């Protein structure tokens, strides 16, 4: 993601805390905190999800301002229209785009902004803002036979939440696991300490690539009884 100074528009602000942790919020062009966005992002304080949601949400907030929409009156069809536009491969006749220089989201990537927007508007609904939109987003479905077979105590599984904003159609299959001995063969081919660390942590920690790339030094607990008090010996 390209970094540049944003002038005259809402932007993501990184916050450095005294304990070394980082948080992200959204501020207005004049630098004041965007209250509604900040309340939602605080639910994921200090996590990689907070950072991801902040950048996804600020894009949506810029679009709302461009369309002259407010939280109290935005409807499901408006949010669906936004999801179509951020995934569009062609530029439509809508005047000056609000996402200058940004590529459209792919099919699999659209699930993340869909989850972000659903969570944001459900949070708004819980505060008494636009309850009608909250009801339309708060949908569920009965578990299928596959859902029951793949879950512990599947025979008593309750209805599953669904996201009306998520892309429709078949989902990407779960990636295949590495074959036996793949780790050892990979470690034999890499010749840098960094690459050996990446291979080792991805295999041993079960981390996704995005989770590994989002780690900071403060996230690592390398000493017993560290000052953060969040790690067990």
C-alpha positions in Angstrom: 0.0 0.0 0.0 1.5 3.3 -1.1 2.1 5.8 1.7 1.6 9.5 1.0 0.4 12.6 2.8 -3.4 12.9 2.6 -4.6 16.5 2.3 -8.2 17.5 2.6 -9.5 14.0 3.2 -10.0 11.5 6.1 -7.0 9.4 6.8 -5.7 6.6 9.0 -3.7 7.7 12.0 -1.2 5.4 13.8 -0.9 5.8 17.5 2.2 4.9 19.4 1.5 4.0 23.0 3.8 4.3 26.0 4.0 0.5 26.4 5.3 0.2 22.9 2.0 -1.1 21.4 0.4 0.5 18.3 -3.2 1.3 17.6 -4.9 2.7 14.5 -7.8 5.1 14.2 -9.3 7.4 11.6 -9.2 11.2 11.7 -10.9 14.0 9.8 -8.9 16.2 7.4 -8.4 18.8 10.2 -7.0 16.1 12.5 -9.9 15.4 14.9 -10.8 11.8 15.7 -13.7 10.3 13.7 -15.8 9.3 16.6 -18.0 6.6 15.0 -15.0 4.9 13.3 -12.9 5.1 16.4 -15.5 3.4 18.6 -15.7 0.5 16.2 -11.9 0.2 15.7 -11.4 0.1 19.5 -13.1 -3.3 19.5 -10.0 -4.6 17.8 -7.5 -2.4 19.7 -3.8 -3.2 19.0 -4.4 -6.0 16.6 -3.5 -6.5 13.0 -7.3 -6.6 12.3 -7.6 -3.1 13.6 -5.0 -1.8 11.1 -6.6 -3.7 8.2 -10.1 -2.5 9.1 -8.9 1.1 9.5 -7.7 1.3 5.9 -10.7 -0.5 4.6 -13.1 1.7 6.6 -11.5 5.0 5.7 -12.0 4.1 2.0 -15.7 3.5 2.7 -16.0 6.8 4.7 -14.5 8.7 1.8 -17.0 7.2 -0.5 -19.9 8.0 1.8 -18.8 11.7 1.8 -18.5 11.7 -1.9 -22.0 10.3 -2.3 -23.4 12.7 0.4 -24.6 9.8 2.6 -24.8 9.7 6.4 -24.8 6.7 8.7 -28.4 7.2 9.8 -29.9 7.0 6.3 -27.5 4.7 4.4 -29.3 1.6 3.1 -28.3 -1.9 2.3 -28.4 -1.2 -1.5 -26.0 1.7 -1.0 -23.4 -0.5 0.8 -24.0 -3.2 -1.9 -23.3 -0.6 -4.5 -20.1 0.3 -2.8 -19.0 -3.3 -2.7 -19.6 -3.7 -6.4 -17.6 -0.6 -7.2 -14.5 -1.5 -5.2 -14.5 -4.9 -7.0 -15.2 -3.5 -10.5 -12.6 -4.2 -13.2 -13.7 -1.4 -15.4 -14.1 2.3 -14.6 -17.8 3.3 -14.6 -19.2 6.7 -15.6 -19.3 8.0 -12.0 -17.2 11.1 -12.4 -13.9 11.5 -10.5 -13.1 8.2 -8.7 -12.5 8.4 -5.0 -9.9 5.5 -5.1 -7.3 7.2 -7.4 -4.4 4.8 -8.0 -5.9 1.8 -6.2 -6.6 -1.4 -8.0 -10.0 -3.2 -7.6 -10.3 -5.9 -5.0 -10.2 -9.5 -6.2 -13.0 -11.9 -5.5 -11.3 -13.5 -2.5 -10.2 -10.1 -1.1 -13.7 -8.7 -1.1 -14.6 -10.9 1.9 -12.5 -8.8 4.2 -14.1 -5.4 3.5 -17.5 -7.2 3.6 -16.7 -8.4 7.1 -15.4 -4.9 8.1 -18.5 -3.1 6.9 -20.9 -5.6 8.4 -19.2 -5.3 11.7 -19.2 -1.5 11.5 -22.9 -1.1 10.7 -23.9 -3.7 13.3 -21.9 -1.8 15.8 -23.7 1.4 14.7 -27.0 -0.4 15.0 -26.2 -1.5 18.6 -25.7 2.2 19.4 -29.2 3.0 18.1 -28.1 4.3 14.7 -29.8 2.9 11.6 -31.3 -0.1 13.2 -33.0 -1.0 9.9 -29.7 -1.6 8.1 -28.5 -3.6 11.1 -31.5 -5.9 10.9 -30.8 -6.5 7.2 -27.2 -7.3 7.8 -27.8 -9.5 10.9 -28.8 -12.6 8.9 -28.2 -16.3 9.6 -28.7 -19.7 7.9 -29.2 -23.2 9.0 -26.0 -25.3 9.1 -25.6 -27.6 6.1 -24.6 -31.3 6.3 -21.0 -30.3 5.5 -21.0 -27.7 8.3 -22.2 -30.3 10.8 -19.7 -32.9 9.6 -16.7 -30.5 9.8 -17.4 -29.1 13.3 -17.2 -30.5 16.8 -20.7 -31.5 18.2 -22.0 -30.7 14.8 -25.4 -32.4 15.6 -26.2 -29.5 18.0 -24.7 -26.7 15.9 -26.8 -23.5 15.9 -27.6 -21.3 12.9 -24.6 -19.8 11.2 -24.2 -16.0 10.5 -24.1 -15.0 6.9 -22.9 -11.7 5.3 -25.1 -10.2 2.6 -22.2 -8.1 1.5 -19.8 -11.0 0.8 -19.3 -12.1 -2.8 -21.6 -14.9 -3.9 -20.6 -18.1 -5.5 -18.2 -21.0 -4.6 -15.6 -20.3 -2.0 -11.9 -20.9 -2.4 -10.9 -24.3 -1.3 -8.8 -24.7 1.8 -5.1 -24.7 0.8 -3.3 -28.0 0.8 -0.9 -28.8 3.6 2.8 -29.2 2.9 3.9 -32.8 2.3 6.1 -34.6 4.8 9.7 -33.4 4.7 8.9 -30.1 2.9 10.2 -28.0 5.8 13.6 -29.7 5.8 13.9 -29.4 2.0 13.0 -25.7 2.2 15.5 -25.0 5.0 18.2 -26.7 2.9 17.6 -24.3 0.0 17.4 -20.9 1.9 20.7 -19.2 2.6 19.7 -16.3 4.9 18.8 -16.2 8.6 15.6 -14.2 7.8 14.4 -16.8 5.3 15.0 -19.6 7.7 13.1 -17.7 10.4 10.1 -17.2 8.0 10.0 -20.9 7.0 10.3 -22.0 10.6 7.6 -19.7 12.0 5.1 -20.4 9.2 5.4 -24.1 9.8 5.7 -24.2 13.6 3.4 -21.4 14.5 0.7 -22.0 11.9 0.8 -18.4 11.0 -0.6 -17.0 7.8 1.6 -14.8 5.7 -0.3 -11.7 6.6 0.0 -12.4 10.3 3.7 -13.0 10.0 4.2 -9.7 8.0 2.2 -7.8 10.6 4.3 -8.8 13.6 6.3 -6.1 15.5 9.1 -6.6 18.0 6.7 -5.7 20.8 4.5 -8.6 19.8 7.3 -11.1 20.7 7.7 -12.4 24.2 11.3 -13.6 24.3 12.0 -13.4 28.1 10.4 -14.9 31.1 8.4 -12.6 33.4 8.6 -9.7 30.8 7.4 -6.3 31.8 4.3 -6.5 29.7 2.9 -9.2 32.0 1.1 -10.9 29.1 3.2 -14.0 28.7 3.4 -17.1 30.8 6.8 -18.4 31.7 
